[in-house]
Amino acid sequence: MNLKNFLTGEIIGLKMEIMDSKNKNLIGIKGVVIDETKNTLAIKEDNIVKTILKKQVVLKFNYGENNIIVDGNLLIGRPEDRIKK
């Protein structure tokens, strides 16, 4: 799977981990994406929901047997608009 195909797909429900962030306290957070807005992702980790800014993070998504690293800036935008690209 290439990055372009991944970016046009749905990310809600995928497991992910924050690999890098401007806020170093976010690095290492793992969870499942439960919601997405234009600028944020809601991540559920151990029954705690954390909202993170897409522009501040680099994420690793577990997509099937693949791990895909994505700069959060590539995810900025309304989910329905990104899917249409």
Residue pairs with C-beta under 8 A, 6 or more apart in sequence:
1 63
1 64
1 66
1 68
3 68
3 70
3 74
6 61
6 63
6 68
6 70
7 70
7 74
7 75
7 82
7 85
8 82
8 83
8 84
8 85
9 83
10 79
10 83
11 33
11 36
11 41
11 61
11 75
11 79
12 33
12 34
12 35
12 36
12 79
13 32
13 33
13 34
14 32
14 33
14 61
14 62
14 63
15 30
15 31
15 32
15 61
15 62
16 30
16 31
16 32
16 33
16 43
16 59
16 60
16 61
16 62
17 28
17 29
17 30
17 59
17 60
18 26
18 27
18 28
18 29
18 30
18 52
18 57
18 58
18 59
19 27
19 57
19 58
19 59
19 60
19 69
20 27
20 57
20 58
21 27
21 52
21 56
21 57
21 58
22 56
22 57
23 56
26 52
26 56
26 57
29 43
29 45
29 50
29 52
30 45
31 43
31 44
31 45
31 46
31 50
32 43
32 44
33 41
33 42
33 43
34 42
34 43
34 44
34 49
35 41
35 42
36 42
36 75
36 79
37 78
37 79
38 76
38 77
38 78
39 53
39 54
39 55
39 76
40 51
40 52
40 53
40 54
41 51
41 52
41 54
41 72
41 75
42 49
42 50
42 51
43 49
43 50
43 51
43 52
44 50
53 72
54 72
54 73
54 75
54 76
55 72
55 73
55 76
56 72
57 72
58 69
58 70
58 71
58 72
59 69
59 70
59 72
59 75
60 67
60 68
60 69
60 70
61 67
61 68
61 70
75 82
